[in-house]
Amino acid sequence: MPESRERNAERSAGQADADAPRPMLGLRPAVLLIVGIVVGAGIFKAPAAVAGMTGSPGWMFLAWALGGLLSLVGALCYAELATSYPHAGGDYHFLQRAYGRALAFLYGWARYAVITTGSIALLAFVFGDYLQQALPLGTLAPATGSTVYAAAAVLALSLVNLRGLRSSSATQSWLTLAEVAGLLLVAATAALLLPQALPQATATAAPASGTGLPPAFGLAMVFVLLTYGGWNEAAYISAELRHGRRDMVRALLLSVGLVSVLYLLVCWAYWHVLGMQGLAASNAPAADVLRRGFGPVGERVMAALVALSALTSINATMIVGARTGYAMGRDWRRLGWLARWDGARACPVTALAAQSAAALLLLGLGSASGDGFRAMVEFTAPVFWLFFLLTGAALIVLRRREPQHVRPFRVPWYPLLPLLFCASSAAMLYSSLSYVSQQSLGGISAAWIGAAVLGVGVLLLLALQRDALAIHPTHKEKP
């Protein structure tokens, strides 16, 4: 009888483990996942704005190098949080431990309901727009063809993700490798096919206005840091890395380092071929570089490259985004349906399906309302940066509150680096608030959009507060 009870207990424990995240990801797929999230459409647009704001090659390259350095500082902070508190909920889990369930719920609501699903829909539109340009869909109108492509991308990648983590991570690896190859193609075109471009380009460059810091350097850093954004999503796979404590630190540092090198190479290629003036005036600098190297074919190659980048970011966002819904489902009884984890497929199937359905719904909304939908998603940026700041501060809070907690990795030069990370996040929050406050949507200040998102979250929180206990309280889980 005792042996029978022991076997039953072991069988039950094994079943419980099968219904929760397990360490299945290696270092390489983790790095490629992070790189795929970070490298999106921004690197094809932001360098032109940064060139115009900095005014000289020195300041421009400094801005991009500084963006990589600040991202590295943030990665070190996240490495401590993710190795000390590995959990599929990522930032949601860190905020919950530091500030309680209510604040974490507001973050989870904003991220899962608007920020992540809206980003998937917007990236799908980018994919559709550029693929329609490269491969028009028969007699369909361009807008209709773009929407068809966008919906097809969301459906196809949803099916890939619902097949399981192995399927989605393998797809991500190939997409990211192809994306990186495309960026290297831009740099190689400048270095090998257009070696004489620099003297011609710099001949038309505007002279520097002075040796001091450019007045718009701070605004340039906003564009730079937005282009580097996304590396923090590594926290959502912290419970699924085979060697979590070791590989999480490596994955963050390697991915940020790789992205920094890629960005500096691509920006060098833009400047080498177009010069500062040409780069600042370009609407599509990568297309301009490839057009000079390959003629009209280069434009189609560029359209395919941007579409590929969007597709890569969509898949990566689906992987990490659904894990927020899973974590919320474990913490709130009425959201328990989101907490279903399929052990065989190693993914939160219900949260994935709900995320995909919401993204498709937003695609329909975006197709009908156009810029209004895009603005709704973009104007929630202050909400994101607010919680990003709070996550950085959570490291300091948890150091003070839980001094005995085992921390396999400790951020160096504490508390200097965490404070620097918080300061950069606060600057981004201020900049995004300043931008949003100057915009309007339907005659209403765009600043109200983020407030409305949080307001709806507060109402939902009040309804959920009736739950006396969570199904699986996150804060009671063993680190």
C-alpha positions as CSV (number, residue, x, y, z in Angstrom):
1,M,0.0,0.0,0.0
2,P,2.7,2.6,0.8
3,E,4.5,1.7,-2.5
4,S,1.2,2.1,-4.4
5,R,0.6,5.5,-2.8
6,E,4.2,6.5,-3.7
7,R,3.7,5.5,-7.3
8,N,0.5,7.4,-7.5
9,A,2.1,10.4,-6.1
10,E,5.0,10.2,-8.6
11,R,2.5,9.8,-11.4
12,S,0.5,12.8,-10.3
13,A,3.7,14.9,-9.9
14,G,4.7,13.9,-13.5
15,Q,1.3,14.9,-14.8
16,A,1.6,18.2,-13.0
17,D,5.0,18.8,-14.5
18,A,3.6,18.0,-18.0
19,D,1.0,20.7,-17.5
20,A,3.5,23.4,-16.8
21,P,6.5,25.0,-18.7
22,R,9.5,22.6,-18.9
23,P,13.1,23.4,-19.9
24,M,13.1,22.6,-23.6
25,L,14.9,25.5,-25.4
26,G,18.6,25.6,-26.1
27,L,20.8,28.6,-26.2
28,R,20.8,29.1,-30.0
29,P,17.0,29.1,-30.4
30,A,16.7,31.5,-27.5
31,V,19.2,33.9,-29.1
32,L,17.4,33.7,-32.4
33,L,14.1,34.3,-30.8
34,I,15.3,37.5,-29.1
35,V,17.1,38.8,-32.2
36,G,13.9,38.1,-34.2
37,I,11.8,40.2,-31.8
38,V,14.3,43.1,-31.7
39,V,15.1,43.3,-35.4
40,G,11.9,44.6,-37.0
41,A,10.9,47.2,-39.5
42,G,12.5,50.0,-37.4
43,I,16.0,49.5,-38.7
44,F,14.7,50.2,-42.2
45,K,13.2,53.6,-41.2
46,A,14.7,54.9,-37.9
47,P,18.3,55.5,-39.2
48,A,17.0,58.2,-41.6
49,A,15.4,60.1,-38.7
50,V,18.4,59.6,-36.5
51,A,20.7,61.0,-39.2
52,G,18.6,64.1,-39.6
53,M,18.6,64.7,-35.8
54,T,22.3,64.1,-35.2
55,G,23.6,65.9,-38.2
56,S,27.1,64.3,-38.4
57,P,28.4,60.8,-38.7
58,G,30.2,60.9,-35.4
59,W,27.1,61.8,-33.4
60,M,25.0,59.3,-35.4
61,F,27.2,56.3,-34.8
62,L,27.5,57.4,-31.1
63,A,23.8,57.3,-30.8
64,W,23.5,53.8,-32.2
65,A,26.5,52.6,-30.1
66,L,24.9,54.2,-27.0
67,G,21.6,52.5,-27.7
68,G,23.4,49.1,-27.7
69,L,25.2,50.0,-24.5
70,L,22.0,51.0,-22.7
71,S,20.2,47.9,-24.0
72,L,23.1,45.9,-22.6
73,V,22.6,47.5,-19.2
74,G,19.0,46.6,-19.3
75,A,19.8,43.1,-20.3
76,L,22.0,42.7,-17.3
77,C,19.2,43.8,-15.0
78,Y,16.8,41.4,-16.7
79,A,19.3,38.6,-16.4
80,E,19.3,38.9,-12.6
81,L,15.5,39.0,-12.5
82,A,15.0,36.1,-14.9
83,T,17.5,33.8,-13.3
84,S,16.4,34.6,-9.8
85,Y,12.6,34.3,-10.6
86,P,12.3,32.1,-13.7
87,H,8.6,32.1,-14.8
88,A,6.7,32.0,-18.0
89,G,5.0,35.3,-17.0
90,G,8.2,37.3,-17.4
91,D,7.7,41.0,-16.5
92,Y,4.2,40.1,-15.1
93,H,5.8,37.8,-12.6
94,F,8.4,40.3,-11.5
95,L,5.9,43.1,-11.0
96,Q,3.6,40.7,-9.1
97,R,6.4,39.8,-6.7
98,A,7.5,43.3,-6.2
99,Y,4.2,45.3,-6.1
100,G,1.4,42.8,-5.8
101,R,-1.3,41.2,-7.9
102,A,-3.3,44.3,-8.7
103,L,-0.5,46.2,-10.5
104,A,0.7,43.1,-12.2
105,F,-2.8,42.5,-13.5
106,L,-3.0,46.0,-15.0
107,Y,0.3,45.3,-16.8
108,G,-0.8,41.9,-18.0
109,W,-4.1,43.3,-19.2
110,A,-2.5,46.2,-21.2
111,R,0.1,43.8,-22.7
112,Y,-2.1,40.9,-23.6
113,A,-5.2,42.8,-24.7
114,V,-3.7,45.7,-26.6
115,I,0.1,46.0,-26.8
116,T,0.9,42.4,-27.9
117,T,-2.1,41.6,-30.0
118,G,-2.1,45.0,-31.5
119,S,1.6,44.7,-32.4
120,I,0.9,41.3,-34.1
121,A,-1.8,43.0,-36.1
122,L,0.3,46.0,-37.1
123,L,3.3,43.7,-38.0
124,A,0.9,41.6,-40.1
125,F,-0.2,44.8,-42.0
126,V,3.5,45.7,-42.6
127,F,4.0,42.2,-43.9
128,G,0.9,42.4,-46.1
129,D,1.9,45.9,-47.5
130,Y,5.4,44.9,-48.5
131,L,4.5,41.4,-49.8
132,Q,1.7,43.0,-51.9
133,Q,4.3,45.3,-53.3
134,A,6.7,42.4,-54.2
135,L,4.0,39.9,-55.2
136,P,0.7,41.6,-56.1
137,L,-2.4,39.4,-55.6
138,G,-3.9,39.3,-59.0
139,T,-6.7,41.7,-59.6
140,L,-7.3,42.6,-56.0
141,A,-7.0,46.2,-54.9
142,P,-3.7,46.9,-53.1
143,A,-5.4,47.4,-49.7
144,T,-7.4,44.2,-50.1
145,G,-4.4,42.2,-51.1
146,S,-2.5,43.6,-48.1
147,T,-5.2,42.5,-45.7
148,V,-5.4,39.1,-47.3
149,Y,-1.7,38.6,-46.9
150,A,-1.8,39.9,-43.3
151,A,-4.6,37.6,-42.3
152,A,-2.9,34.6,-43.9
153,A,0.3,35.4,-42.0
154,V,-1.5,35.5,-38.6
155,L,-3.4,32.3,-39.4
156,A,-0.4,30.4,-40.7
157,L,1.9,31.4,-37.7
158,S,-0.9,30.7,-35.3
159,L,-1.1,27.1,-36.6
160,V,2.7,26.8,-36.3
161,N,2.6,28.0,-32.7
162,L,-0.3,25.8,-31.8
163,R,1.7,22.8,-33.0
164,G,4.1,23.4,-30.1
165,L,7.2,25.0,-29.0
166,R,9.5,22.9,-31.1
167,S,7.6,23.9,-34.2
168,S,7.5,27.6,-33.4
169,S,11.1,27.8,-32.3
170,A,12.4,26.0,-35.3
171,T,10.4,28.3,-37.6
172,Q,11.8,31.3,-35.6
173,S,15.3,30.1,-36.1
174,W,15.0,29.8,-39.9
175,L,13.2,33.2,-40.2
176,T,15.8,35.0,-38.0
177,L,18.7,33.5,-39.9
178,A,17.1,34.6,-43.2
179,E,16.5,38.1,-41.7
180,V,20.1,38.5,-40.5
181,A,21.3,37.3,-44.0
182,G,19.2,40.1,-45.5
183,L,20.7,42.8,-43.3
184,L,24.2,41.5,-44.1
185,L,23.2,41.7,-47.8
186,V,22.6,45.4,-47.4
187,A,26.0,45.8,-45.7
188,A,27.8,43.7,-48.3
189,T,26.2,45.6,-51.1
190,A,27.7,48.8,-49.8
191,A,31.1,47.3,-49.1
192,L,31.6,45.2,-52.2
193,L,29.4,46.5,-55.0
194,L,29.5,50.2,-54.1
195,P,33.1,50.7,-52.8
196,Q,33.4,54.2,-54.3
197,A,30.1,55.4,-52.9
198,L,31.5,57.2,-49.8
199,P,33.4,60.0,-51.5
200,Q,30.4,60.9,-53.7
201,A,28.0,60.7,-50.8
202,T,30.0,62.7,-48.3
203,A,30.6,65.4,-50.9
204,T,26.9,66.3,-50.6
205,A,26.8,65.9,-46.8
206,A,25.7,68.9,-44.7
207,P,28.5,70.3,-42.6
208,A,28.3,69.8,-38.9
209,S,26.6,72.6,-37.1
210,G,29.2,72.5,-34.3
211,T,31.2,70.3,-32.1
212,G,28.7,70.3,-29.2
213,L,25.9,67.9,-28.5
214,P,23.2,68.2,-31.2
215,P,20.0,69.8,-29.8
216,A,17.9,66.9,-31.0
217,F,20.2,64.2,-29.7
218,G,17.8,63.2,-27.0
219,L,15.0,62.7,-29.5
220,A,17.3,60.7,-31.7
221,M,17.9,58.4,-28.8
222,V,14.2,57.8,-28.5
223,F,14.2,56.4,-32.1
224,V,17.3,54.4,-31.4
225,L,16.0,52.8,-28.2
226,L,12.7,52.0,-29.9
227,T,14.6,50.2,-32.6
228,Y,16.5,48.2,-30.0
229,G,13.4,47.4,-28.1
230,G,12.2,43.8,-27.5
231,W,15.2,42.1,-25.9
232,N,13.3,42.1,-22.5
233,E,10.9,39.5,-24.0
234,A,13.6,36.9,-23.1
235,A,12.2,36.9,-19.6
236,Y,9.1,35.0,-20.9
237,I,11.1,31.9,-21.8
238,S,13.2,31.9,-18.6
239,A,11.3,28.8,-17.3
240,E,11.8,27.0,-20.6
241,L,15.6,27.2,-21.1
242,R,17.4,23.9,-20.6
243,H,20.2,25.6,-18.6
244,G,18.2,28.5,-17.5
245,R,20.5,30.1,-15.0
246,R,23.5,30.0,-17.4
247,D,21.8,30.3,-20.8
248,M,19.6,33.2,-19.8
249,V,22.5,35.5,-19.2
250,R,24.3,34.3,-22.3
251,A,21.2,34.6,-24.5
252,L,20.6,38.2,-23.4
253,L,24.2,39.3,-23.8
254,L,24.7,37.5,-27.1
255,S,21.5,38.7,-28.7
256,V,22.0,42.4,-27.6
257,G,25.6,42.2,-28.9
258,L,24.6,40.7,-32.2
259,V,21.8,43.2,-32.8
260,S,24.2,46.1,-31.9
261,V,26.8,44.9,-34.5
262,L,24.1,44.4,-37.1
263,Y,22.6,47.8,-36.6
264,L,26.0,49.5,-36.7
265,L,26.9,47.7,-39.9
266,V,23.6,48.6,-41.6
267,C,23.8,52.2,-40.5
268,W,27.4,52.3,-41.9
269,A,26.1,50.9,-45.2
270,Y,23.4,53.6,-45.4
271,W,25.9,56.4,-44.7
272,H,28.5,54.9,-47.0
273,V,26.2,54.9,-50.0
274,L,23.9,57.9,-49.3
275,G,25.9,60.2,-47.1
276,M,24.3,62.1,-44.2
277,Q,22.1,64.4,-46.3
278,G,20.9,61.5,-48.5
279,L,20.2,59.3,-45.5
280,A,18.3,62.0,-43.7
281,A,16.2,62.6,-46.8
282,S,15.5,59.0,-47.6
283,N,12.2,57.3,-46.9
284,A,13.6,53.9,-47.4
285,P,17.4,53.9,-47.1
286,A,17.8,50.1,-47.4
287,A,15.8,50.2,-50.7
288,D,18.0,53.0,-51.9
289,V,21.2,51.0,-51.2
290,L,19.9,47.9,-52.9
291,R,18.5,49.9,-55.8
292,R,22.0,51.3,-56.5
293,G,23.5,47.8,-56.2
294,F,21.0,45.7,-58.1
295,G,18.8,48.2,-60.0
296,P,14.9,47.7,-60.0
297,V,15.4,44.2,-58.7
298,G,16.8,45.6,-55.5
299,E,13.5,47.3,-54.7
300,R,11.7,43.9,-54.8
301,V,14.4,42.4,-52.7
302,M,14.0,45.2,-50.2
303,A,10.2,44.7,-50.1
304,A,10.7,41.0,-49.5
305,L,13.3,41.7,-46.7
306,V,10.9,44.0,-44.8
307,A,8.1,41.5,-45.2
308,L,10.4,38.8,-43.8
309,S,11.4,41.0,-40.9
310,A,7.7,41.6,-40.0
311,L,7.0,37.8,-40.3
312,T,9.9,37.0,-38.0
313,S,8.7,39.5,-35.4
314,I,5.1,38.2,-35.6
315,N,6.2,34.7,-34.8
316,A,8.4,35.7,-31.9
317,T,5.8,38.0,-30.5
318,M,3.2,35.2,-30.6
319,I,5.6,32.8,-28.7
320,V,6.3,35.2,-25.8
321,G,3.0,37.1,-25.8
322,A,0.8,34.1,-25.0
323,R,2.7,33.4,-21.9
324,T,1.4,36.6,-20.3
325,G,-2.1,35.3,-20.7
326,Y,-1.0,31.9,-19.2
327,A,0.5,33.6,-16.2
328,M,-2.6,35.7,-15.6
329,G,-4.8,32.6,-15.9
330,R,-2.8,31.0,-13.1
331,D,-3.3,34.0,-10.8
332,W,-7.0,34.8,-11.4
333,R,-9.8,32.2,-11.0
334,R,-12.1,33.7,-13.6
335,L,-9.2,33.7,-16.1
336,G,-8.3,30.1,-15.4
337,W,-9.2,29.1,-18.9
338,L,-6.1,30.9,-20.1
339,A,-3.9,28.8,-17.9
340,R,-4.2,25.5,-19.9
341,W,-0.7,24.3,-20.7
342,D,-0.4,21.4,-23.2
343,G,2.6,19.4,-21.9
344,A,3.0,17.5,-25.2
345,R,3.2,20.6,-27.2
346,A,4.9,22.7,-24.5
347,C,2.8,25.8,-25.0
348,P,-0.3,27.6,-23.5
349,V,-2.7,26.5,-26.2
350,T,-5.8,28.4,-25.0
351,A,-3.9,31.6,-24.4
352,L,-2.3,31.2,-27.9
353,A,-5.7,30.7,-29.6
354,A,-7.2,33.7,-27.8
355,Q,-4.3,35.9,-28.7
356,S,-4.6,34.9,-32.4
357,A,-8.3,35.4,-32.4
358,A,-7.8,38.9,-30.9
359,A,-5.2,39.7,-33.5
360,L,-7.5,38.7,-36.3
361,L,-10.2,40.8,-34.8
362,L,-7.9,43.8,-34.7
363,L,-6.9,43.1,-38.3
364,G,-10.5,43.6,-39.3
365,L,-10.7,46.8,-37.2
366,G,-7.5,48.0,-38.7
367,S,-8.7,47.3,-42.2
368,A,-11.9,49.3,-41.6
369,S,-10.4,52.2,-39.6
370,G,-6.9,52.5,-41.1
371,D,-4.7,55.1,-39.2
372,G,-7.1,55.2,-36.2
373,F,-6.3,51.7,-35.3
374,R,-2.5,52.2,-35.8
375,A,-2.7,55.3,-33.6
376,M,-4.6,53.4,-30.9
377,V,-1.8,50.9,-30.6
378,E,1.1,53.3,-31.0
379,F,-0.3,55.7,-28.4
380,T,-0.2,53.0,-25.7
381,A,3.6,53.4,-25.7
382,P,3.6,55.5,-22.4
383,V,1.8,52.5,-20.7
384,F,4.5,50.2,-21.9
385,W,7.4,52.5,-20.7
386,L,5.7,53.1,-17.4
387,F,5.7,49.3,-16.6
388,F,9.2,48.9,-18.1
389,L,10.4,51.5,-15.6
390,L,8.6,49.7,-12.7
391,T,10.2,46.4,-13.8
392,G,13.6,48.0,-13.5
393,A,12.8,49.3,-10.1
394,A,11.5,45.9,-9.1
395,L,15.0,44.6,-9.1
396,I,16.0,47.1,-6.4
397,V,12.7,46.4,-4.5
398,L,13.2,42.7,-4.5
399,R,16.9,43.0,-3.5
400,R,15.8,44.9,-0.4
401,R,12.7,42.8,0.4
402,E,14.2,39.3,-0.3
403,P,17.9,39.7,0.6
404,Q,18.2,35.9,1.3
405,H,16.8,34.8,-2.1
406,V,19.2,32.8,-4.2
407,R,20.4,35.0,-7.1
408,P,22.5,32.9,-9.6
409,F,23.4,36.1,-11.4
410,R,23.8,39.5,-9.8
411,V,24.0,42.6,-12.0
412,P,27.4,44.2,-11.6
413,W,28.0,47.6,-10.1
414,Y,24.7,47.5,-8.2
415,P,22.8,49.8,-7.8
416,L,24.4,52.0,-10.4
417,L,23.4,50.0,-13.5
418,P,19.8,49.4,-12.3
419,L,19.5,53.1,-11.6
420,L,20.9,53.9,-15.1
421,F,18.3,51.5,-16.6
422,C,15.5,53.1,-14.7
423,A,16.7,56.6,-15.7
424,S,16.7,55.6,-19.4
425,S,13.2,54.1,-19.1
426,A,12.0,57.3,-17.3
427,A,13.4,59.4,-20.2
428,M,11.6,57.2,-22.7
429,L,8.4,57.5,-20.7
430,Y,8.7,61.3,-20.7
431,S,9.5,61.4,-24.4
432,S,6.5,59.2,-25.3
433,L,4.2,61.2,-23.1
434,S,5.4,64.4,-24.7
435,Y,4.8,63.0,-28.2
436,V,1.4,61.5,-27.4
437,S,0.2,64.7,-25.7
438,Q,0.8,66.6,-29.0
439,Q,-1.3,64.1,-31.0
440,S,-5.0,63.7,-31.4
441,L,-7.4,61.1,-32.6
442,G,-10.8,62.1,-33.8
443,G,-10.4,65.5,-32.1
444,I,-9.5,63.9,-28.8
445,S,-6.1,64.1,-27.2
446,A,-4.2,60.8,-27.8
447,A,-3.0,60.8,-24.2
448,W,-6.4,59.5,-23.2
449,I,-6.0,56.3,-25.2
450,G,-3.4,54.9,-22.7
451,A,-5.5,56.1,-19.8
452,A,-8.6,54.4,-21.3
453,V,-6.7,51.1,-21.6
454,L,-5.7,51.2,-18.0
455,G,-9.2,52.4,-17.0
456,V,-10.7,49.3,-18.6
457,G,-8.1,47.2,-16.8
458,V,-9.1,48.8,-13.4
459,L,-12.8,47.9,-14.0
460,L,-11.8,44.3,-14.8
461,L,-9.6,44.2,-11.8
462,L,-12.5,45.3,-9.5
463,A,-14.6,42.5,-10.9
464,L,-11.9,39.9,-10.5
465,Q,-11.1,41.1,-6.9
466,R,-14.0,38.9,-5.8
467,D,-11.8,36.0,-6.2
468,A,-10.5,35.3,-2.7
469,L,-7.6,33.1,-3.9
470,A,-5.8,32.5,-7.2
471,I,-5.9,29.1,-8.8
472,H,-2.1,28.8,-8.7
473,P,-0.9,31.9,-6.9
474,T,2.3,33.0,-8.7
475,H,3.9,34.4,-5.6
476,K,3.7,31.1,-3.8
477,E,5.6,29.3,-6.5
478,K,9.2,28.2,-5.7
479,P,11.8,30.3,-7.5
